[in-house]
Amino acid sequence: MSPAALVLLKLIAVVGPLLAAAWLLRVYPERRLVYLALVPGLLSVGLLGSAMLFWPLVGLDVVLAGIVLADLATLPRRSTFSVEREAVRVASLRKRHPVSLTVSNHSPRGYPVVVRDGVPHGLNPQPSEFSFPIGGRSRTTWEYVLRAGRRGAFTISRVYVKVGSRLGLRQRLLSYPCETVVHVY
C-alpha cells in the first residue's frame, strides 16, 4: 500500500465518525473540542525530538477520547424536549402580531438552549432567536412579534432547538414539527 493511500485511510478513520455523527445524529463539535484536540496534536510534534514521549502521548489520547465520549453521552435525545406555538391565523400587512413559543424540558436535568422558530422570510420575526437555560422538568415560553412584509399564506412548519453537551464540547441541533399557517392580508 502506498504512503498516500495509508494517510488517506487514517484520515477517513478519524473524520468518518465525525461525519457520521453530523449526518445521522446532527451532532457537531464546538470550539472547545477543537481546542482540546489541538493539545495532543501539538504535543505530537515533540515526538520528533524524543521517542520517549510516545507512550505518555498515547495515554493522553486515550484519556481525552474517554472525556469526549463521556461528554457525547450527555447530549439530550430528541424526546427530551417538546414545543408548542400559539399564533394568530390571520395577520395584517406591516402590523405587529404576537407569537408565543413554548419549549418543555421533560428530563430532570436543565439545559442551556438556543431556540429559533422556522419563520419564512416574508414574516420578519423580532427577535429571530432566543438563548436561555431551561430547568429540569419545566417549560419556558418566549414571545416574539411577526411583521409581515408581503401578502400571502405563510407556513411556519418547524422549531429548531440547539443544545450543548455538559462540558460544552459538542452541540446537537434538534428539529420539531409544529405547523402553523398565517394568512396575511
Steps between C-alpha positions, in 0.01 A plus 500: 500500500636840407569763768236733352235227523599430861465868590162511327379196696611659828321821408181308421530313831518829689251707302251221423342478848474880518320514166271214603409679824430821311295331227298252705475654847542869416780525755774753430823594680532826690817709509596350835529156338727638229721665763508177701603305189784746439671399827607148392550624145752760607664267753553243226747741341720420801528145369742633240741590780452204733339161447452469879193722472312236297333306786409805712345650186303181434377510861394862456318408179309222676402726791383779267307253282326372814409855602362576153290180494369561852407854403325371187279287724374814680328636189121482528287284275230638278230383744648720775321809367162580352377824346172687460420817309208739537455751221229693323362333190425827318747790496502847350776630277776687691317470835642340814359157586608315817615138493555284806751213487516250787781247542456226761792309651393150606832393651606560861807691382500861384655606169608829348320521165479725197153492342415623153158483342495396134331819383500570123688810384190704423381502863805672661508369861634733769709362675589211272648269768507453876783381721402392849558217750203269552480332839433131547137392461385849417377707211601841373289728285645765271304763319598672181334716238433430133483790258399382154670669208274358228162338454436129470475178698811417703566164660714490812581131503785434746666616820877457532670440835879506541624346824854444623660212689589525867868591440417711195704285259208417268163636402190331362256665262146376553206570271137468609195508271251766611294624207315832502359676195478880510297678233611858441252745345 
